[in-house]
Amino acid sequence: MQTENLSPQDSIDLIQSMINKTKNAVADNSVFFLLWGWVVFGACVVQYVLKNMLHYQYHYYAWFLIIIGIAGSVYLGVQQGKKQKVKTYVSESINYLWISIGITYFALGFIFAKIGYQNSFTFYILLYGIGCFVTGRLIKFSPLVWGGIGAWLLAVLSAYLDYDTNILVSAISILISYIIPGYLLRMKYKRITTT
Amino acid sequence: MFKELDPILHSQLRLAVMSLLISVKEAEFTFLKEKTNATSGNLSVQVNKLKDAGYIEVKKQFNNNYPQTLCKITKTGIDAFEVYVKALQTYMNPDTNSGQ
């Protein structure tokens, strides 16, 4: 790139082209959706089987699977941080959004331990909805936006269903809001990086 | 009336660097090099000029035992960029600005 004299139109074109080049600079977050999607989906299925088919008293032990999600997220987050050449405000906003949702999940664990877990899935699914909808809007990716809307609808439905059915509703919710958009996001990111 | 264009910004590579940094929080030197297609030597000189003008901050650190140079636009840089874009507008729309 040279430093010859620029016309005002050249300057405007240059500014536009450089700003456009940063639009795809948001990191590929699909791996986090897939990691958490499969961990939570797995925990729901394991809990349902333990509770309703094996009639195991400590069926909620299935949720210890989230330790895999936490450890995996920390590892992948550190790796991604090392590779990332640019920090955008969108990436930072998404990080803070999911950190705050994670803390809310953690706090809800204590709250439900006190008030009872009967309707706990309704609130967990509502939170999936917020995270997916906001992330989808920030990165302009409609499958996540629709996944978030789907999660909110399922959250309303779950309020009318019993606890056992809600385990499965939660699994469906995670499938439509994390897993399917996660794979579609990965495909989109691969397409961007190969073109 | 035409406004004078900031000579620090009115250069192709420096303007490209500022335009990239205006839309991100911070970027590595390698990111700027990749997006501007500039040589390391030329980019380094222009980055230093922007730094000397107070338009960007340059932070050198180690990441995984490799040296890393991070660049970030400053408040002065954002203000200068905005003034530059407004000045450009006077050239693009001279009729609307002549009455002001």
Interface residues (C-beta under 8 A of the other chain):
Chain A: M1 Q2 T3 E4 L6 P8 Q9 D10 S11 I12 L14 I15 M18 I19 K21 T22 A25 K82 K85 V86 K87 T88 Y89 E92
Chain B: L5 H10 S11 Q12 L13 R14 L15 A16 S19 L20 I22 S23 V24 K25 E26 A27 E28 T30 F31 E34 K35 T36 N37 A38 N42 Q46 N63 N64 Y84 V85 L88 Y91 M92
